Amino acid sequence: MELNRFLVVYDPTREEQPALVRAAAIAGEIGASLHLFACIHGNIAGADRESEEVKRQLAEQQAVLEQSMAPIAAAGIDTSCEVEWDKDWHHAAVRAASRNRADMVFKSSFKHSTSQRMLTSTSDWTLIRECLCPVLLIKDIDRPPVPRILAGIDISARTENYEKLNEHILEFSRQLLESEMAEVHVVNAFPDFRVKPDRQKLMEVAGVDSEHVHIKLGEPDKVIVDVAKKLDASLVIVGNSHRSGIAALMHGNTAEKILDKLDCNVLAMP
């Protein structure tokens, strides 16, 4: 994975922007560029993007973004800003990520109740289901000296899509290990003892010691949450399954199920 271009989704409704804080810190460390994207829309009767009132609001928001990016640019990071007028800002962010060829999307994530998640298509869900690149959902901007990362994989996966997800997660985890930026753990849930994963194989494919391998009986989302809390993980990495269609509506995916059960950041891999 090459991480050269970051896109940060700016939330115009909040003062704090944890995603921007974290993205700027990482961009400064690895030399990535930073593109700040905001989408706004107001109840202006008959207004379109060419109307004077819309242009005024877009210009105001653009100024806010540029002000937010000024200290980041002053630190030597390549920055840019973009404001779009669209009521459906969730999909606007997905399009912006594709248009700007983002290698990773950063978005601040705030807790939703179970009913909110079930009854509405939240922006987090839209991004992790539809973005073609990894999405890092930021809840906590505090960084321990050595972050503890938990990667959720399934080495018993037999379908091509699941095998690719495993490889994407492991590739990113290996990069963290090689750079010595983090302490990496892997977790593999299994439904019954007939398909219990092999510990030695997990150690080999993940490149970690036995004490960093966690094999647990149970549903993936519940196992991942349990292990992440016990480890006090600062980041959980999971893959996206059931990205669209009926399966997504009926079952969701592991990333969606763990979002509001964890206080740490979550990286969803496509």
N, C-alpha and C positions, 0 to 999 in steps of 0.2 A: 504493500500500500504506500502510495506517495501522498504526502499531506502538504500540499503547496498552497491551496486556496481554501480559506474558511469563509463560510457565510454565517452571519449571526442574525437571528430574527429578533428585532427590537420590538419591545412591547410598549406602545405609546400610552398605555393606561397605567403604567407603574413608574415610580421614580427609580427603584432599584433595578439593575440590569445584570444579574449574576452571570448570565451567559456571555455577555460582553467582557466582563472582568476576567473570566476564565479563558475565553478565546484569546484575548489580548496577551495574557500571561504565556500561553502555550505558543502563540505565534511568535512572540519575542524570543522564546527558547529555540525554536526550530527554523525560524526564518520564513514562516508562511505569510501570505498576504491576507488581509482582513476586509471583507465586504459587509457593510452593515445595511440590512434591509428592513424597511418598515412599510406597512400597508395600512392606509387609513380610508375611512369612508364616513360621510356625514349625511344627515337627513336634509338634503337640499333639494327642494322640489324642482324637478326638471333639469337638474344640473348634470353635466357630463364633464369629462376631463378638460375640455376646452373652455369651460365657463370661468369667468374671472374669480368667483368665489372659490371654486375648486383649486384654481392655480394659486390663490393666496394661501389656502390651507396646506397645499403641497409644499409651497416655498417655506412656510413656517416650520413644517415638520423636517424639511431638508436642513434648515438651519439648526434645529435641535440635534439632528444626527451629526452634523459637521462639528458642532460644539462638543459632543460626546467623544468624537474621534480625534479631536485636536491633540490632546495629550498623548494618545497612542501613536499618532503620526509623528509627533515630536520625539518620541523614543526611537524612531528609525524604522517603524513598521510600515509596510506598503498598505495604504488604506483607501477605501472608496465607500460611497454612500448611495443609496437608491431609495426613493419613495414611490409607491404605486397607489393609485386610487382604485379600490376594488372592495366590494362588500364581502366577498368570499376570500378573506385574507389567508386562510389556511392553504387553499390551493395556490394562491398567489405566491406564497413562500416556496411551495414545491416547484413552481415554474421558475422562480428566481434562482433557485439552487441549480436547476438544469441549465438555465440561460447563462449563468456565470461559471458553469463547469466546476462547481464546488466539490472539493474532496471530502468535506465534512460540514454538516450543519450543526450549529450550536443554538439551543433554545432554552430559555429559563422555563422551569417546570414547577408549577405550584399545585398543592394537593387539591384533588377533587373528591367529593363524596362518591360512594358506590353508585348512588342513584344518578348523579351527574354523569358518571362514566357510562352508565347503561343507557341513559335516555338521550344523550347528545353525542354528536360526533366531535370530540374535543380536538383542539389543534394538535396536541401531542399525538393522538391516534392518526390523524391525517398525515402528519409528517413521517411517522415511522412506517406507515403502510405504503406511502406513495413516493417517498424520496428514493432516488436511485443510488444515493451515497449514504454512508453512516450518519446517524443523527445522535448527537450527544445532548441529553436532557440534563440541565444543570439545576441542582437543588442546593448544593452546598459549595461555597467558593473557598472554604478553608482547605489548605493543602498540607497534609502532614509531611515531615521530612522525607519519609519513604512511603508513598501511597500503597495501600493494599488493594489489589485488583482481583476480582473474582470473575472468571470466564465460565459461562455455562455452555457445555457442549453435550453431544450425544454420539458416542463412537459406535453405537449399534445402528445408527441411521443407515438405511439401505437405498433411499431415493437420491437421485442426483441433486435435487435442490437442497436437501438436508446435508449432504456431503459437502456441497459448496459452502453452505452456512458454517459448518464446522471449520472448514479450511480458512474462511475469512476471519473467524474469531481467533483461531489459533495463530494465524499469520500476524494479526495485530498484537496478540499477547506476546509472541516471540520477539517482536520489535521492541516491546517494553522491556523484556528480559535482557535483550542484547544491549540496550542502551542503559541498563541498570537504573532506569527511572522509577521502577516499582517492584514490589514483592507480588508475584503473580501466583494465584491459586486457580485450580480448575475444579468444577463440580459437574458430576454426571448423575442425574436422577434415573431411576429405572422402575418399571411398573410391577415386576415380580421377579423372583429369584431365578427363573428360567433364562432370563436375559440380563443377568448381572454383568456389568462391564468388567473387563480385565484391568486390574490396577497397573500392571507392568506396561500394558499397551498405552494406557492413558499417560503414564510417566514419559514414555518414549515420544508420543505424538505431541505432547505439550512441552516437553523439555524441562520438566520440574521434578523435584524430589518427591518421595512418597508422602511426606507430611504436608505437602501442598496439593495433594489429590484428595478429593472428597466424593465418595460414592455413597449415595443415599437412596433408600427405597421411598417412593412417593411421587406425587405429581411434580413436574418440573418447577412450576412457579412457587409452590410451597417449599420445596427443597432449597431452591435458590435463595429465597427470602430468609429461611432459617439459617443457612450457612453464612450468608452475607452479614446477618446480625451478629452471629457468634464470632465472626472474624473482625467485626467492625470495619467492613470494607468501605473504601472511599469511592469505588467505582465498580459497577456490575456490567459485564459485557454479555449480551444475549443476541441471538439471531432472530430474524423476522420469519415466522411461518404464517400461513393463512393470510397473506398480505391483502387479498381482495376477495370479492365474491361472497357466496353464501357461507363458506367456511369461516371467513372473517367475522361475519355478522353473528354466527351461531356460537363460535368458540373463542374468537379473539386470538391473541397470540401471547406468548410468554412475556414479552416486553410490556404489553398493555396490562397484563394481570399483576405485574410486580410494581408498576409505577407508583401507586399510592400506598404501597406497603413498605417501601424503603425510604429512608431519609438521605441516602447517598445518591450520587449521580448515576445515570443509566446510559450506556451506549448501545444503541440498536443497530445491528449490522444487517445490511440487505443480502 
